[in-house]
Amino acid sequence: MSLSTLDRVDPRTPEARLARFFDNDTLSLFAAADTSGVVAGQGLVDGNEVVAFATDPTIQGGAMGRDGCARIVHAIESAVRLGCPVVGIWHSGGARLQEGVASLDGVGRIFAATVRASGRVPQLSLVLGAAAGGAAYGPALTDIVIMGPEAKVFVTGPDVVRSVTGEECTADSLGGPEVHSKRSGVVHVTCDSEDAAMERTRAITVLLADQRDIGQVASRELAELLPENPRRAYDVRPLVNAVLDEEGIELHPKWAPNIVTSLGRLGGRTVGVVANNPLRRGGCLDATSAEKASRFVRMCDSFGVPLVVLVDVPGYLPGVGQEWEGVVRRGAKLLYAFAECSVPRVTVVTRKAYGGAYIAMNASSLGATAVFAWPTAQVAVMGAEAAVGILHRRKLAEVPAQRRPSVLAELTEEHIRTVGGIDRAVELGVVDAVVTPAATRAAVASALAGALAEARPHKNVHGNIPL
C-alpha cells in the first residue's frame, strides 16, 4: 500500500498501520483482509526482515474470533521459521462474545504460540487503542510493550469494575499509559503520539534484529558526569548514554527508577545496559528494581545481547515494607538472571558496590566476563566508616565527643588498609582491573569483543517469562 493510498483510508485499519510500520512498499500480506479482524504479513524495517500482525478496531472493536486468532498464531510461527522479530499491533476488545468458547480457544492458542516463541525470536507489542481481556495478555506475554497515547490495557473495563467492586475509575486511570509505565510495570515505553510509538517500535526492532559486530570506540571523559562529592546523588542516565555510542532507548523509565535498563549500541554493537541510579532511593536495590533488572537481563540473554553493568549501589533498601514485598524472593531473581547468563557481560564499579547488592550487580562470583573499577571506587561489605562504627562501637563510645571524628577517621583508614578496598579486590581477582573513566568505553568494548570472538554462536537456552 503506497503512502498516497494511505491518505484515503481509515488510519486505524490493520493494512494502514502495517504499511506505516514497515519500510515503504515492502509489506507482503499473508492473506487478504477479511472479516476475521486480523491482518498479518512480512516486510522490511530499516532493511531487516520482520513479521507483523494487526487487529482491526473497525470490525467489532477489534474483537478476535477463532479465525483471527489463527492468523496471529500463523504470524508468530512464521517469524520463528524465518528467525526474525514479530511485532503485534494491538487494538482489540478481546475475544468475540458471539463465538463463545471457540474464540476463547483461539486466544489460548495465541498465548501458547507466544510462549513457544519466547526467547527464540524477539516479540514486540505496540498498543494503539484498547487492549482488553485476552488482548491484554497477548502483549503482556511478549518481550517489550510500547503504548501510544490512546492505548489502554486492562483485563476488565471500567464498567465491569464499577459493577463488581463499586470502584469508580476511567479507562485511563484503570489501564492508561501513565498507570502501566509508572505503577504496574506492564509497559516498557510510552509515546506522546502514534507516529512516535511507531518509530520507537521500529528502532527497538532494529536493535534486536541487526546487532552487528563490535568495533572501535572513541574515549570519552566520563568522570565529569559524576559529582565531586562521593556522597551526593546524581542521575545516572547521562552516564549510561555517554557510555553508549549515542542516546539509548530506556525501558521502564518511570517504573522502579532506582535502576536504569537501556538498549543501545557500543562500537556499533547492540548492548543492554543495567545501571543503579543514585538519584532515586540512593541507588539501592529493592524488590521492584531487582525484578525489573532481572527480566531485562534474561531478555538480553535470550537474544544474544551483551550486557554492560554500571554499579554504584550502597546495598539493598532496608525496611519492613521491603521484606513484606518479597525483596528476598524478588531479589533472588536478579541473582538467578545474572548467574544463568550466557552472553558476555562486563561490570564497571564507578563509586561503590556494597554488601549483597555488590554480588547481585553481576559480580565476578556470578560469572561476569570482566569487572572493572574506577580508581576511587569502593568494594566492600559496607562503607568503611559504617563498618568501623559497628566494629568499634564501644571504643568510639569511650572517646570524648570532640575527639570522636578524628578517631573515627583514623580507624577508618586502618580498616581500609587491613580489609582491603580496590587494591585487595584486584589482588583477589574479584576486580580484573582499575580503569580510568576516560578509558572505560574502550576497556568495556575490548572485553566484550574478546568474549564475543571466543564464544560459540549464541543458542537460546531459556524463554523470557514476564517476571
SEDRENPA-821417 format. One line per 10 residues: number of its first residue (from 1); their letters; for each residue x, y, z of C-alpha. Coordinates in nm, 2 decimals, always signed. Example, Ala and Ser with C-alpha at 12.3 -4.5 7.8 and 13.67 -1.06 7.14 Angstrom:
# SEDRENPA-821417
1	as	+1.23 -0.45 +0.78; +1.37 -0.11 +0.71
//
This chain:
# SEDRENPA-821417
1	mslstldrvd	+0.00 +0.00 +0.00; +0.15 +0.33 -0.11; +0.17 +0.64 +0.11; -0.07 +0.82 -0.13; -0.33 +0.54 -0.08; -0.29 +0.56 +0.30; -0.42 +0.92 +0.29; -0.76 +0.79 +0.16; -0.82 +0.50 +0.41; -0.91 +0.48 +0.78
11	prtpearlar	-0.57 +0.51 +0.95; -0.69 +0.26 +1.21; -0.72 -0.03 +0.97; -0.46 -0.30 +1.01; -0.34 -0.26 +0.65; -0.28 +0.11 +0.70; -0.10 +0.05 +1.03; +0.12 -0.23 +0.90; +0.21 -0.02 +0.59; +0.31 +0.27 +0.81
21	ffdndtlslf	+0.52 +0.03 +1.03; +0.72 -0.13 +0.75; +0.96 +0.04 +0.51; +0.76 +0.19 +0.23; +0.62 -0.06 -0.03; +0.78 -0.37 +0.14; +0.47 -0.52 +0.31; +0.36 -0.85 +0.18; +0.04 -0.98 +0.33; +0.00 -1.34 +0.42
31	aaadtsgvva	-0.37 -1.33 +0.32; -0.61 -1.06 +0.21; -0.81 -0.87 +0.48; -1.15 -1.02 +0.56; -1.40 -1.03 +0.85; -1.16 -1.22 +1.08; -1.04 -0.89 +1.22; -0.67 -0.96 +1.19; -0.42 -0.89 +0.91; -0.06 -1.02 +0.91
41	gqglvdgnev	+0.23 -1.01 +0.68; +0.61 -0.96 +0.64; +0.83 -0.68 +0.52; +1.13 -0.48 +0.60; +1.21 -0.25 +0.89; +1.52 -0.04 +0.81; +1.61 -0.33 +0.57; +1.56 -0.61 +0.82; +1.31 -0.89 +0.77; +1.02 -0.86 +1.02
51	vafatdptiq	+0.68 -1.03 +1.06; +0.39 -0.82 +1.20; +0.02 -0.85 +1.26; -0.25 -0.60 +1.35; -0.60 -0.63 +1.49; -0.88 -0.44 +1.32; -1.07 -0.20 +1.55; -1.31 -0.11 +1.27; -1.46 -0.46 +1.29; -1.64 -0.54 +1.62
61	ggamgrdgca	-1.40 -0.32 +1.81; -1.11 -0.54 +1.71; -1.25 -0.84 +1.89; -1.08 -1.16 +1.80; -1.26 -1.47 +1.67; -1.11 -1.81 +1.61; -1.00 -1.73 +1.25; -0.84 -1.40 +1.35; -0.65 -1.58 +1.63; -0.53 -1.84 +1.38
71	rivhaiesav	-0.38 -1.56 +1.17; -0.18 -1.43 +1.47; -0.06 -1.78 +1.55; +0.05 -1.82 +1.19; +0.24 -1.49 +1.21; +0.42 -1.59 +1.52; +0.51 -1.93 +1.38; +0.63 -1.77 +1.06; +0.86 -1.54 +1.25; +1.01 -1.84 +1.43
81	rlgcpvvgiw	+1.07 -2.02 +1.09; +1.23 -1.71 +0.95; +1.43 -1.64 +1.26; +1.31 -1.27 +1.27; +1.13 -1.05 +1.51; +0.75 -1.05 +1.53; +0.55 -0.73 +1.61; +0.19 -0.72 +1.71; -0.01 -0.40 +1.67; -0.30 -0.43 +1.92
91	hsggarlqeg	-0.63 -0.25 +1.93; -0.88 -0.51 +2.04; -1.17 -0.57 +2.29; -1.06 -0.93 +2.34; -1.24 -1.25 +2.24; -1.56 -1.23 +2.03; -1.86 -1.28 +2.26; -2.08 -1.43 +1.98; -1.83 -1.71 +1.92; -1.82 -1.82 +2.28
101	vasldgvgri	-1.57 -2.08 +2.38; -1.44 -2.11 +2.02; -1.29 -1.76 +2.05; -1.15 -1.83 +2.39; -0.98 -2.14 +2.25; -0.83 -1.92 +1.97; -0.70 -1.67 +2.22; -0.54 -1.95 +2.42; -0.37 -2.07 +2.11; -0.21 -1.72 +2.07
111	faatvrasgr	-0.08 -1.75 +2.42; +0.07 -2.09 +2.36; +0.23 -1.98 +2.04; +0.38 -1.67 +2.21; +0.53 -1.89 +2.48; +0.67 -2.14 +2.23; +0.84 -1.85 +2.05; +0.96 -1.68 +2.38; +1.33 -1.64 +2.38; +1.36 -1.78 +2.03
121	vpqlslvlga	+1.27 -1.46 +1.84; +1.21 -1.10 +1.97; +0.84 -1.04 +2.02; +0.72 -0.68 +2.05; +0.38 -0.54 +2.11; +0.26 -0.19 +2.00; -0.07 -0.10 +2.17; -0.25 +0.18 +2.00; -0.60 +0.16 +2.14; -0.79 -0.05 +2.39
131	aaggaaygpa	-0.64 -0.40 +2.46; -0.88 -0.57 +2.69; -0.93 -0.93 +2.82; -0.73 -1.17 +2.61; -0.59 -0.88 +2.41; -0.43 -0.75 +2.73; -0.24 -1.08 +2.80; -0.13 -1.11 +2.43; +0.11 -0.81 +2.47; +0.19 -0.90 +2.84
141	ltdivimgpe	+0.35 -1.23 +2.73; +0.58 -1.06 +2.48; +0.93 -0.92 +2.54; +0.86 -0.54 +2.50; +0.54 -0.35 +2.52; +0.51 +0.00 +2.37; +0.20 +0.21 +2.42; +0.07 +0.51 +2.22; -0.12 +0.80 +2.38; -0.47 +0.64 +2.33
151	akvfvtgpdv	-0.37 +0.30 +2.44; -0.55 +0.12 +2.73; -0.46 -0.22 +2.87; -0.68 -0.40 +3.12; -0.84 -0.73 +3.19; -1.18 -0.58 +3.27; -1.31 -0.24 +3.17; -1.43 +0.04 +3.40; -1.80 -0.06 +3.37; -1.73 -0.41 +3.49
161	vrsvtgeect	-1.50 -0.29 +3.77; -1.77 -0.05 +3.88; -2.05 -0.31 +3.88; -1.85 -0.58 +4.06; -1.64 -0.38 +4.31; -1.81 -0.04 +4.33; -1.48 +0.13 +4.24; -1.51 +0.44 +4.03; -1.24 +0.46 +3.76; -1.19 +0.57 +3.40
171	adslggpevh	-1.03 +0.37 +3.12; -0.72 +0.59 +3.16; -0.69 +0.56 +3.54; -0.75 +0.19 +3.51; -0.51 +0.10 +3.23; -0.37 +0.40 +3.06; -0.01 +0.47 +2.97; +0.07 +0.66 +3.29; -0.06 +0.38 +3.51; +0.13 +0.10 +3.33
181	skrsgvvhvt	+0.45 +0.29 +3.28; +0.48 +0.41 +3.64; +0.28 +0.18 +3.87; +0.23 -0.17 +3.72; +0.54 -0.20 +3.50; +0.33 -0.37 +3.23; +0.46 -0.13 +2.96; +0.82 -0.06 +2.87; +0.79 +0.25 +2.66; +0.52 +0.52 +2.62
191	cdsedaamer	+0.49 +0.78 +2.35; +0.31 +1.10 +2.30; +0.18 +1.03 +1.95; +0.10 +0.72 +1.74; +0.37 +0.82 +1.49; +0.63 +0.84 +1.77; +0.52 +0.50 +1.90; +0.56 +0.35 +1.55; +0.91 +0.49 +1.52; +1.02 +0.38 +1.87
201	traitvllad	+0.89 +0.03 +1.79; +1.09 +0.03 +1.47; +1.40 +0.14 +1.65; +1.38 -0.13 +1.91; +1.31 -0.39 +1.65; +1.62 -0.29 +1.45; +1.84 -0.30 +1.76; +1.73 -0.66 +1.82; +1.72 -0.77 +1.46; +2.05 -0.61 +1.34
211	qrdigqvasr	+2.30 -0.64 +1.63; +2.62 -0.61 +1.42; +2.98 -0.66 +1.52; +3.16 -0.45 +1.78; +3.42 -0.20 +1.65; +3.65 +0.06 +1.78; +3.52 +0.32 +2.03; +3.64 +0.67 +2.10; +3.74 +0.76 +2.45; +3.52 +1.00 +2.65
221	elaellpenp	+3.58 +1.17 +2.98; +3.31 +1.02 +3.19; +3.42 +1.14 +3.53; +3.26 +1.48 +3.48; +2.92 +1.32 +3.48; +2.95 +1.23 +3.85; +2.96 +1.49 +4.13; +3.29 +1.56 +4.31; +3.13 +1.48 +4.64; +3.10 +1.10 +4.66
231	rraydvrplv	+2.80 +1.13 +4.89; +2.60 +1.34 +4.65; +2.32 +1.19 +4.45; +2.31 +1.21 +4.07; +2.12 +1.09 +3.77; +2.30 +0.80 +3.61; +2.12 +0.83 +3.27; +2.37 +1.08 +3.12; +2.65 +0.84 +3.21; +2.46 +0.55 +3.05
241	navldeegie	+2.41 +0.75 +2.73; +2.78 +0.86 +2.73; +2.90 +0.50 +2.76; +2.69 +0.42 +2.46; +2.77 +0.55 +2.11; +2.46 +0.77 +2.13; +2.15 +0.80 +2.34; +2.00 +0.46 +2.41; +1.63 +0.36 +2.44; +1.54 +0.33 +2.81
251	lhpkwapniv	+1.29 +0.07 +2.90; +1.06 +0.12 +3.21; +1.20 +0.47 +3.27; +0.92 +0.55 +3.53; +0.89 +0.22 +3.70; +1.15 +0.13 +3.96; +1.36 +0.43 +3.85; +1.63 +0.34 +4.11; +1.77 +0.12 +3.84; +1.81 +0.20 +3.47
261	tslgrlggrt	+1.77 -0.05 +3.18; +1.85 +0.07 +2.83; +1.92 -0.07 +2.49; +2.17 +0.10 +2.26; +2.49 +0.04 +2.07; +2.86 +0.03 +2.18; +3.11 +0.03 +1.90; +2.81 -0.03 +1.67; +2.71 -0.35 +1.86; +2.37 -0.37 +2.03
271	vgvvannplr	+2.42 -0.39 +2.40; +2.19 -0.38 +2.71; +2.29 -0.15 +3.00; +2.19 -0.20 +3.36; +2.28 +0.08 +3.60; +2.20 +0.18 +3.95; +2.06 +0.53 +3.97; +2.16 +0.72 +4.29; +1.91 +0.99 +4.22; +1.63 +0.75 +4.33
281	rggcldatsa	+1.65 +0.58 +4.67; +2.02 +0.64 +4.67; +2.06 +0.38 +4.41; +1.96 +0.10 +4.65; +1.83 -0.22 +4.51; +1.48 -0.31 +4.62; +1.22 -0.57 +4.54; +1.08 -0.39 +4.23; +1.41 -0.28 +4.08; +1.56 -0.62 +4.12
291	ekasrfvrmc	+1.26 -0.77 +3.94; +1.28 -0.51 +3.66; +1.65 -0.57 +3.61; +1.62 -0.95 +3.62; +1.37 -0.95 +3.34; +1.58 -0.72 +3.13; +1.89 -0.93 +3.18; +1.71 -1.25 +3.08; +1.56 -1.08 +2.77; +1.91 -0.97 +2.66
301	dsfgvplvvl	+2.05 -1.32 +2.73; +1.77 -1.48 +2.52; +1.86 -1.28 +2.21; +2.24 -1.27 +2.24; +2.26 -0.91 +2.35; +2.58 -0.84 +2.56; +2.54 -0.66 +2.89; +2.72 -0.36 +3.04; +2.65 -0.32 +3.42; +2.73 +0.02 +3.58
311	vdvpgylpgv	+2.74 -0.02 +3.95; +2.70 +0.25 +4.22; +2.50 +0.07 +4.49; +2.50 +0.11 +4.87; +2.31 -0.21 +4.93; +1.95 -0.34 +4.95; +1.69 -0.09 +5.07; +1.60 -0.19 +5.43; +1.26 -0.19 +5.59; +0.95 -0.39 +5.69
321	gqewegvvrr	+0.78 -0.29 +5.37; +1.06 -0.43 +5.16; +1.06 -0.76 +5.34; +0.68 -0.78 +5.31; +0.70 -0.70 +4.93; +0.93 -1.00 +4.89; +1.27 -0.84 +4.85; +1.43 -1.18 +4.93; +1.22 -1.37 +4.67; +1.23 -1.10 +4.40
331	gakllyafae	+1.59 -1.01 +4.47; +1.68 -1.37 +4.41; +1.55 -1.33 +4.06; +1.84 -1.09 +3.98; +2.10 -1.33 +4.12; +1.95 -1.61 +3.91; +1.93 -1.40 +3.60; +2.30 -1.30 +3.60; +2.42 -1.64 +3.72; +2.23 -1.81 +3.43
341	csvprvtvvt	+2.36 -1.56 +3.17; +2.55 -1.70 +2.87; +2.61 -1.37 +2.69; +2.92 -1.16 +2.76; +2.86 -0.91 +3.05; +3.10 -0.65 +3.18; +3.07 -0.47 +3.51; +3.21 -0.13 +3.59; +3.21 -0.01 +3.96; +3.20 +0.37 +3.94
351	rkayggayia	+3.17 +0.47 +4.31; +3.07 +0.19 +4.54; +2.94 -0.17 +4.55; +2.85 -0.28 +4.90; +2.71 -0.60 +5.05; +2.47 -0.84 +4.88; +2.39 -0.58 +4.62; +2.76 -0.60 +4.51; +2.70 -0.96 +4.42; +2.36 -0.91 +4.26
361	mnasslgata	+2.50 -0.64 +4.02; +2.69 -0.90 +3.82; +2.99 -0.97 +4.04; +3.28 -1.19 +3.94; +3.14 -1.47 +4.15; +2.82 -1.48 +3.93; +3.03 -1.53 +3.62; +3.09 -1.18 +3.49; +3.31 -1.16 +3.18; +3.51 -0.88 +3.34
371	vfawptaqva	+3.48 -0.65 +3.64; +3.64 -0.31 +3.62; +3.65 -0.03 +3.88; +3.73 +0.33 +3.87; +4.03 +0.44 +4.08; +3.82 +0.59 +4.36; +3.56 +0.31 +4.37; +3.49 +0.11 +4.69; +3.40 -0.26 +4.70; +3.32 -0.40 +5.05
381	vmgaeaavgi	+3.06 -0.55 +5.27; +2.96 -0.19 +5.36; +3.12 +0.15 +5.36; +3.44 +0.16 +5.57; +3.31 +0.43 +5.80; +2.99 +0.24 +5.87; +3.18 -0.08 +5.93; +3.41 +0.09 +6.18; +3.10 +0.23 +6.36; +2.99 -0.13 +6.41
391	lhrrklaevp	+3.32 -0.30 +6.48; +3.45 -0.03 +6.72; +3.12 +0.08 +6.87; +3.25 +0.06 +7.23; +3.58 +0.22 +7.16; +3.42 +0.52 +6.99; +3.17 +0.55 +7.28; +3.45 +0.58 +7.52; +3.62 +0.86 +7.33; +3.53 +1.22 +7.42
401	aqrrpsvlae	+3.28 +1.37 +7.17; +3.52 +1.63 +7.05; +3.78 +1.37 +6.96; +3.54 +1.11 +6.81; +3.55 +1.24 +6.45; +3.93 +1.22 +6.43; +3.94 +0.88 +6.60; +3.67 +0.76 +6.35; +3.88 +0.88 +6.06; +4.19 +0.70 +6.19
411	lteehirtvg	+4.01 +0.37 +6.25; +3.85 +0.40 +5.90; +4.19 +0.44 +5.74; +4.32 +0.14 +5.93; +4.02 -0.06 +5.83; +4.08 +0.02 +5.46; +4.44 -0.09 +5.50; +4.37 -0.42 +5.67; +4.05 -0.52 +5.49; +4.15 -0.40 +5.15
421	gidravelgv	+3.94 -0.19 +4.92; +4.00 -0.19 +4.54; +4.36 -0.30 +4.57; +4.26 -0.60 +4.77; +3.97 -0.67 +4.53; +4.22 -0.67 +4.24; +4.46 -0.89 +4.43; +4.18 -1.14 +4.50; +4.07 -1.13 +4.13; +3.72 -1.02 +4.20
431	vdavvtpaat	+3.81 -0.69 +4.02; +4.00 -0.76 +3.70; +4.15 -0.41 +3.66; +4.13 -0.05 +3.77; +4.05 +0.17 +3.47; +4.02 +0.55 +3.44; +3.68 +0.69 +3.35; +3.82 +0.81 +3.01; +3.94 +0.46 +2.93; +3.62 +0.29 +3.04
441	raavasalag	+3.44 +0.26 +2.70; +3.75 +0.11 +2.53; +3.80 -0.14 +2.82; +3.44 -0.25 +2.81; +3.43 -0.28 +2.43; +3.76 -0.47 +2.42; +3.63 -0.72 +2.69; +3.30 -0.77 +2.51; +3.47 -0.81 +2.17; +3.71 -1.07 +2.31
451	alaearphkn	+3.44 -1.27 +2.47; +3.22 -1.25 +2.16; +3.51 -1.37 +1.94; +3.57 -1.67 +2.17; +3.21 -1.76 +2.22; +3.02 -2.02 +2.02; +2.73 -1.90 +1.82; +2.46 -1.79 +2.06; +2.19 -2.05 +2.12; +1.89 -1.98 +2.33
461	vhgnipl	+1.86 -2.19 +2.64; +1.55 -2.03 +2.81; +1.24 -1.84 +2.74; +1.17 -1.49 +2.86; +0.89 -1.53 +3.11; +0.74 -1.19 +3.22; +0.89 -1.19 +3.57
//
